[in-house]
Amino acid sequence: MSNTDVTDSPAKLANTAIVRMAKLGIPPTPENFTVWYGYLRGDDPDVVHMIDQFLESGETFTQERCNDLYLRSTAFAAKVIEEERDATLLSAGSKLEKSVESVMSLLDEAGAGAARYGETLADVGGALEGVEGGDRVRQIVSDLVTETRQVVQQNQSVNERLEQSNQEISELRQRISEARREAMSDALTGLNNRRAFDEQLRKGIADAEANNTPLSLLLLDLDHFKSFNDNHGHQLGDEVLRLVARCLVDCTKGRDTAARYGGEEFAIILPDTDMEGALAVADQVRETVSSKKIVRKSTGESLGGVTLSGGAAIYMDGELLEDFIERADAGLYKAKGEGRNRIAVIEAEHSLRVVGGNDMA
């Protein structure tokens, strides 16, 4: 437990975080400070629980463990941002509903005006029957002209207001479309984000079960990426993530969904694709990424390349979504353990196959 009152001032929390880190021998880097400040505030229950477990067991906070905590903290922050985007989306939807209600009200007004005008015409028709006096006829005609002018003015006003409302609806639709696109996109790479991945995977499973077609999943992770970031900086690391994202886009097509799963991990959903096809895509991505050379633009210095490890799984009828992902994830970690820069396949509960690649990391 953090044992810290979340009502403490930011300065007090910051000081407590630094003291805790010093006692545990944790380097006072911005990333580590972010983790411990968030821990004391209790921002992410999962991170709080993990740190509490480490503290209770007396385990050492290694650099790798600190990096993992930082990635989890940033993932939680990204989720909060996405939830705020959803709130914006709901707000825009509410405004759209109000605009539609306004339009319906205008239509009701126009309908009522037309009804009154019809009644007036009917009254005029009845009044003209059997009329002999000219003065009476002129009065009836005058009344008719006056009512007609009022209806024309009313219709003109309604048309102007309808046009304005139509413009407002078009703008709101555009904002809703943009908000949804942002809510489903990873800000750094432009790929689908974790939320979009979850949505597309659920849809893929439903389609596979309904149509009795195969569905494959790839989970891909950059090898030794934390070391790359430590040696060359996060800015260049971000460029590498964008490069990998472009490789995924180039190697997928049609209904395939490429997504940033989290941190340096990516995913590809492959509808109507068997294991042979999934492995072909995985190896194409892996080879494409490993063929790229990383160059520091400011100096022209060559930094070599990066490689990917991956796990592949094909959906089994009736399988839970979490179990499907877990099998692909198990393949990924097996590929890491077998030397990296390769793809591992979990075909059944106790069957495993490792294919492709050499350890280039």
GIUR-V344288 format. One line per field, one symbol per residue. ss: DSSP state (A for helix, B for strand, O for the rest). psi: psi as a letter, one per 30 degrees, with the letter a starting at -180 (. if undefined). burial: + if it has 24 or more other C-alpha atoms within 12 Angstrom, else -. A space follows every 50 residues. Layout:
ss = ???
psi = ???
burial = ???
This chain:
ss = OOOOOOOOOAAAAAAAAAAAAAAOOOOOOAAAAAAAAAAAAOOOAAAAAA AAAAAAAOOOOOAAAAAAAAAAAAAAAAAAAAAAAAAAAAAAAAAAAAAA AAAAAAAAAAAAAAAAAAAAAAAAAAAAOOOOOAAAAAAAAAAAAAAAAA AAAAAAAAAAAAAAAAAAAAAAAAAAAAAAAAAOBOOOOOOBOAAAAAAA AAAAAAAAAAAOOOBBBBBBBBOOAAAAAAAAOAAAAAAAAAAAAAAAAA AOOOOOBBBBBBOOBBBBBBBOOOAAAAAAAAAAAAAAAAOOOOBBOOOO BBOOOOOBBBBBBBOOOOOOAAAAAAAAAAAAAAAAAOOOOOBBBBBBOO BBBBBOOOOOO
psi = kfhkkfflleeeeeeeeeeeeeeggkkhleeeeeeeeeeefhejeeeeee eeeeeefglkileeeeeeeeeeeeeeeeeeeeeeeeeeeeeeeeeeeeee eeeeeeeeeeeeeeeeeeeeeeeeeeefkgkfkeeeeeeeeeeeeeeeee eeeeeeeeeeeeeeeeeeeeeeeeeeeeeeeefgkkeefflkaeeeeeee eeeeeeeeeeghllklkkkkkkkheeeeeeeflfeeeeeeeeeeeeeeef fllbgkjkljfkbgkllkkikhkaeeeeeeeeeeeeeeeffkkkkjeffg kkgballkllkkkkkkkgkkeeeeeeeeeeeeeeeefgflhlkkkjeaeg kkkkkklljg.
burial = -+-+--------++-+++-++----+-+--++++++++++++++--++-+ +---------+----+++++++++++-++--+--++--+--++--+--++ --+--+---+--+---+--+---+---------------+---+--+--- +---+--+---+--+---+--++-++--++-+++++++++++++++++-+ ++-++--+-----+++++++++++++-++-------+-+++++++++++- ++---++++++++++++++++++++-+++-++++++++++---+------ ----++++++++++++----+--+++++++++++++-++++++++++--- -++++++----
